[in-house]
Amino acid sequence: MLNPADITRLRTEIRNSTEVVTKLDRWPVHCVEACAVTAEVDYDVAYSEPSIRVDYVPPEKVFGEPADPSCLQGVTKPSTIELPSKSIMRFKDAQIIGWSALRSNLGQLYLGGRLSTAETWKDAVERNKQGFDGFVLDDKDGRRIATFAGRETPQRLNKRALFISFYEPGNYGSFLVRALGKLLFLRDRCPQFDCYVVADRTRWLCEALPLLGFPARPIYSVREVTGDIFSEIVTVNDFVSEGYFDPNTADRLAIFVKEQAGSVNTAAASIYVSRELSSIYRPWYRNMTNEGQITNYLRDQGFEIVNPETMSFQEQIRTFAGAKEVAGPSGSAMLNAIFSRSQVRVLDFESFHYTVRQHARAYASTNKRYAFLFGDVATDAKDPLHTRPWSVPLTTLSEAIEWLRS
């Protein structure tokens, strides 16, 4: 499976070559037709739930000013959201060609379980240009082509695979908002399967499966079986809309949290979700330059400082389930607030990021009272806005803490 930089190189090779590309460095490359889905159905639906419309509740407060107000688009006002239907689908003799892409035995392409129709094909090609799909999708000589890296000769595996598709392998937040809902949907109604195929064989995924009651089976990463043909693939479409958990999924999540947290202390300490460990090994990415000062201030205010990356998945669930209020800089760890009880207050510190709406939807759909605090982003840096150093003024934080505890 290729990363975005490799995808860019592969796309350039395809564009500049007069022949079919069969190699990228040492990777064998395969070009296959990936036609849009037609009326001919090539899968079975094992179970489904209909689409619904829900009312989105915006944040109660926004403290500070974002460096780019566009990150609050669709965030600050009430709205109605159309959530997609949910389906468990079974494909015979199908292959996985990307983090969230499956090709059926008729050559039809399914992206995150969504049918790639003639109408959505153009959008799929445009999204693919971002390089995060793990393969190249394009039109060539009037044919629709998917190009991916895999083994020299794809294997035909006599296995029924459960494919948990999601983007950003290795990203804990992506697992929470893109994969956990699927697992909750599957846990009581999953067809028989012999193995798992997942975006990445992460610690939290491996810990989550037995907690959810899934059987012990071999776990393959997409990288290891790209292009191989399974006798059957079971998968679920992407139904969590930009982090919004539909009511049924939110109820399933609450039941799961209760199973794991048990009788947590409902008067547990306020928690501050630290990013200090991240700044040590990724000082170039969203480094909050005064986090030490913020940590000391909040500790004096009675906050417990937590580093979720040092905890097991179950420990993270229990910690957030017992919190009476949650504060911290935006990131994957803050999405653990979905495990907190209904009406718990959440204060999300932001610099600038495109995922503000995703966080807002996750908090709103799990019935949190939430607010955003925007800090000061460095203006003299040449880095992209969402990766620049930033800081949180203590005066703004003090005002936000008053709201948090009002």
Secondary structure, 3 states (H helix, E strand, C coil): CCCHHHHHHHHHHHHHCCCCCCEECCEEEEEEECECCCCCCCEEEEEEECCEEEEECCCCEEECCCCCHHHHCCCCCCEEEEECCEEEEEEEEEEEEECCEEECCCCEEEECCEECCCCCHHHHHHHHCCCCCCCEEEEECCEEEEEEECCCCCCEEEEEEEEECCCCCCCHHHHHHHHHHHHHHHCCCCCCCCEEEECCCCHHHHHHHHHCCCCCCCEEEHHHHCCCEEEEEEEECCCCECCECCHHHHHHHHHHHHHHHCCCCCCCCCEEECCHHHHHHCCCCCCECCHHHHHHHHHHCCCEEECHHHCCHHHHHHHHHCCCEEEEECCHHHHHHHHCCCCCEEEEEECCCCCHHHHHHHHHHCCCEEEEEECEECCCCCCCHHHCCEECCHHHHHHHHHHHCC
